[in-house]
Amino acid sequence: MVKVFPSVSERWADASIASLRTQGAFLVDADRSGGATRWVRVHSEAGAPLVLDHSIRGRSEVRDARGRPLHWRETGPGRITVSLPRGSTAVVTPHGSRHPRTRGLDPLGPAGVGPVRRIGVGQALGPAPPQPRRARRIARWGMPASGNSGPYAS
């Protein structure tokens, strides 16, 4: 079972999860604002049934990444079961709310954030810093160009 925001303090009214890897080969993105979960997005890498404790209060809707309804079953308050084939995504929102934009997003990256600098397995620390341009020139045969500049200078 995947639990979203299982032990977030009441003082953390706003929180988000981006590309959190869970047991069962799922990647989870979620957003919480004002102490309530606004949406949860789960991407299946292996294709397994998902049991999700989504922490959304009241009725919820479950749709695919394109906004089409998915077949799901409520198994308790705030808990659902949905079959997710490999490579598919489920988006859970409160009933009647606007669905987050998910079309065209990289399932491995957080919604609208862009590249993420990874710290460890499934952890992220904000946007990745820009990568420096390579200063050295590569000669015809893949060797550094001659001269006294670059990392191979002696």
C-alpha positions as CSV (number, residue, x, y, z in Angstrom):
1,M,0.0,0.0,0.0
2,V,1.2,3.5,-0.9
3,K,0.4,6.2,1.7
4,V,0.6,9.9,0.7
5,F,1.5,12.4,3.4
6,P,1.1,9.7,6.1
7,S,2.7,11.7,9.0
8,V,2.9,15.3,7.8
9,S,2.6,17.7,10.8
10,E,-0.4,20.0,11.0
11,R,2.1,22.9,11.0
12,W,3.0,22.0,7.4
13,A,-0.1,23.2,5.7
14,D,1.7,23.3,2.3
15,A,3.8,20.4,1.1
16,S,4.6,18.6,-2.2
17,I,6.2,15.3,-3.3
18,A,8.0,15.0,-6.6
19,S,9.0,11.6,-8.1
20,L,9.0,9.7,-4.9
21,R,9.8,6.0,-5.7
22,T,7.7,3.5,-3.7
23,Q,7.4,-0.2,-3.3
24,G,5.8,-1.9,-6.3
25,A,7.7,0.4,-8.8
26,F,5.5,3.4,-8.5
27,L,6.5,7.1,-8.8
28,V,4.4,9.5,-6.8
29,D,3.8,13.2,-7.2
30,A,1.4,15.0,-4.8
31,D,0.5,18.4,-3.7
32,R,-1.0,19.6,-0.4
33,S,-2.2,23.2,0.2
34,G,-3.9,24.7,3.2
35,G,-3.7,21.4,5.0
36,A,-5.6,19.4,2.4
37,T,-4.3,17.2,-0.4
38,R,-5.1,18.8,-3.8
39,W,-4.0,16.0,-6.0
40,V,-2.0,12.8,-6.2
41,R,-0.4,11.4,-9.4
42,V,1.0,7.8,-9.5
43,H,3.0,6.4,-12.4
44,S,3.4,2.6,-12.7
45,E,6.8,1.4,-13.9
46,A,6.0,-2.3,-13.5
47,G,2.3,-2.7,-14.0
48,A,0.8,-3.8,-10.7
49,P,-2.4,-3.2,-8.8
50,L,-2.1,-0.1,-6.7
51,V,-3.6,0.3,-3.3
52,L,-3.4,4.0,-2.5
53,D,-4.1,5.8,0.8
54,H,-4.4,9.2,-0.9
55,S,-5.4,11.4,2.1
56,I,-8.0,13.3,0.1
57,R,-11.0,14.2,2.3
58,G,-14.5,13.3,1.0
59,R,-15.3,11.9,-2.5
60,S,-12.5,11.6,-5.0
61,E,-12.1,11.1,-8.8
62,V,-9.5,8.9,-10.5
63,R,-8.4,9.6,-14.0
64,D,-5.6,8.7,-16.4
65,A,-2.9,11.2,-17.5
66,R,-5.3,12.5,-20.3
67,G,-8.2,13.1,-18.0
68,R,-10.2,9.9,-18.9
69,P,-11.9,8.2,-15.9
70,L,-10.3,5.0,-14.7
71,H,-12.0,1.9,-13.2
72,W,-11.2,1.9,-9.4
73,R,-12.7,0.7,-6.2
74,E,-12.9,2.4,-2.8
75,T,-11.6,0.1,-0.1
76,G,-12.0,2.4,2.9
77,P,-12.1,6.1,3.8
78,G,-9.4,7.8,1.6
79,R,-8.2,4.5,0.2
80,I,-8.6,3.1,-3.3
81,T,-7.5,0.2,-5.4
82,V,-6.8,0.7,-9.1
83,S,-5.2,-1.6,-11.7
84,L,-2.3,0.3,-13.4
85,P,-0.7,-1.4,-16.5
86,R,3.0,-0.7,-17.0
87,G,3.7,2.9,-18.0
88,S,0.3,4.2,-17.1
89,T,-0.6,7.0,-14.7
90,A,-3.5,7.6,-12.3
91,V,-4.4,11.1,-11.1
92,V,-6.5,11.3,-7.9
93,T,-8.3,14.6,-7.1
94,P,-11.2,15.7,-4.9
95,H,-14.6,15.2,-6.6
96,G,-15.4,18.1,-8.9
97,S,-12.0,19.8,-8.7
98,R,-10.0,20.8,-11.6
99,H,-7.4,18.2,-12.7
100,P,-3.7,19.1,-12.7
101,R,-2.1,19.4,-16.1
102,T,-0.5,16.1,-16.8
103,R,-0.5,15.7,-20.6
104,G,2.9,15.9,-22.2
105,L,4.8,15.7,-18.9
106,D,7.7,13.4,-18.2
107,P,6.4,10.7,-15.9
108,L,9.7,10.7,-14.2
109,G,9.8,14.4,-13.5
110,P,7.6,16.5,-11.2
111,A,4.7,18.4,-12.8
112,G,6.0,21.6,-14.3
113,V,9.3,21.8,-12.4
114,G,11.7,20.6,-15.1
115,P,15.0,18.7,-14.4
116,V,15.5,17.7,-10.8
117,R,18.8,17.2,-9.0
118,R,18.6,13.8,-7.4
119,I,20.1,13.3,-3.9
120,G,19.4,9.6,-3.4
121,V,16.8,7.0,-4.3
122,G,13.6,8.9,-5.0
123,Q,14.6,12.1,-3.3
124,A,14.9,15.5,-5.0
125,L,16.3,18.9,-4.1
126,G,14.8,21.5,-6.3
127,P,15.7,22.3,-9.9
128,A,19.0,21.1,-11.1
129,P,21.8,23.7,-11.5
130,P,22.7,24.7,-15.0
131,Q,25.5,22.4,-16.4
132,P,28.7,24.2,-17.4
133,R,29.8,24.1,-21.1
134,R,32.7,22.0,-21.9
135,A,35.7,24.2,-22.5
136,R,38.0,21.7,-24.2
137,R,38.0,20.9,-27.9
138,I,38.2,17.4,-29.2
139,A,40.5,16.7,-32.1
140,R,39.6,14.5,-35.0
141,W,40.5,11.2,-33.3
142,G,38.8,12.0,-30.0
143,M,41.9,13.3,-28.2
144,P,42.2,16.7,-26.6
145,A,43.4,19.4,-28.9
146,S,47.0,20.5,-28.4
147,G,47.7,23.7,-26.3
148,N,48.1,24.7,-22.7
149,S,44.5,25.0,-21.8
150,G,41.8,22.7,-20.6
151,P,41.8,19.8,-18.2
152,Y,44.7,17.9,-20.0
153,A,47.1,20.8,-19.9
154,S,50.5,20.0,-18.4
